[in-house]
Amino acid sequence: MDLWITDGPLDATTHVIEPHGDIDLDTVPDFEATLDAAVDTGARYVLVDFGDVGFVDSSGIGVLLSAQRKLRPRDGKVLVVCIHPQIRRVFEISGLTAVSNTTPLGREACLATEQFAAAN
């Protein structure tokens, strides 16, 4: 399956990325370029909505972890929205949920950015 990505700023500190399709070894370069561009905008938070993603392999998880490392110096965070139980389970097994905020609802992720901002 192909991958296409929509993205843009939510507000002054948050950038939203919505991948559509599968994230695997063939498509991860586009996903990585989009995440890197979002980090390069100076966003403190990058919200990635996996609502229209059917599959994520370890290369996609690696890209998310890399983005998290890049955001850490500015007290930033990758926020993951994922309604699919199978993909959420992969995130849990990989340890992604230990370093990023993972939620099934976009509204919860947006509230989390506000809470993180207020705490720092």
N, C-alpha and C positions, 0 to 999 in steps of 0.2 A: 504494500500500500504506500502511496505517496504521502509526503508530509508538506503541509503548508502552515504558515504561522502568521497570526495577526498579533500586533503588539502596539503599545503606546502608553503614554503617561496617564496615570489615574489622578495624581495630584503632584505637588512639587517634590515629594519624597518617594513616591511609589510608581513603579513601572509594571504594567501588566503584560504578560505573554500568554497567548492562547494557541498552543499547538493543535493541529487537526491531523489525525492519521496515526501512524506508528513511528516510534522513536527507536531506531536500531542502528547498527553499524553503518548502514547505507545513508541514513537520513540525519544522523547525529551532527555532522558538520554544520548543517543549516541551523539546527537547534542551538549548538554551541555559539555560532556567530551571533545569533539573536540575543542570547543571554549575555555574551560579552559586550555587545552594543548597549544593552540596557544598563549594565554595570558602568560602562564608560560614560553614560549620560550624567553620572553622579547620583543616581537614585540610591536612596538608603535601603529601600525595600524593593525586592523583585517578587511579584506575585505570579506564579505559574499555574494556570488553570488547565488541568488534565481532563476536563469534562468530555472532550471529543477525541481522546487518545485511547486506542484499543490495546496498545502494547508498548512496553518500555523495557529495554534490555539494560545490561550493566553499563554500557557506554553512556546511555542517557542519565543514569544515576551518577556516574562519574562527573558528567558535565554539571549537574546540579550541585554536587559537593564542591567542585572547583569554583563555581559562582559564589557559594557560601563562604569559601575561604577568602575570595576577593572582597566580599562585602564586610567581613569581620573588622578590618581596621577602622571603618567608619561607623562601627556599632550597627551594621546593617544585617539583614536577614533575608534568606529565600523563604517565601511562604508558598506552600503547595496546596492547591485545591484539587481534591481527587474524590470523586463519588464512586469510582469502581472498586469494589472490595478486593478483587484480584491484584490490581495495581497497588492499592494501599498496602496489601500484604507484602508485596515485593519491596516497597519502601521500608516497611517495618523490619523485614529480615535483613536488609542491606544496612540498616542503621541510619538511614536518611532521616527518619522521624526523630532521632536523638539530637540532630543538629539543626533541623528546620522545623518550622511550625507547619504541620500537615493537618488539614481539616477537610471534611466533605462539602463544606459550604463556603462560597465566596464571601458572603457577608461576614462570617466569622473571621476570615483571613483579613478583611479590611479593618475589622475591630481590633485585631491583633496588632496591626501596624500602628494604630492609634495608641494602644497600650504600651507598645515598645517605645514609641516616641515620647510618651509622657514619663516613662521610667528613666529615660536617658536625657 
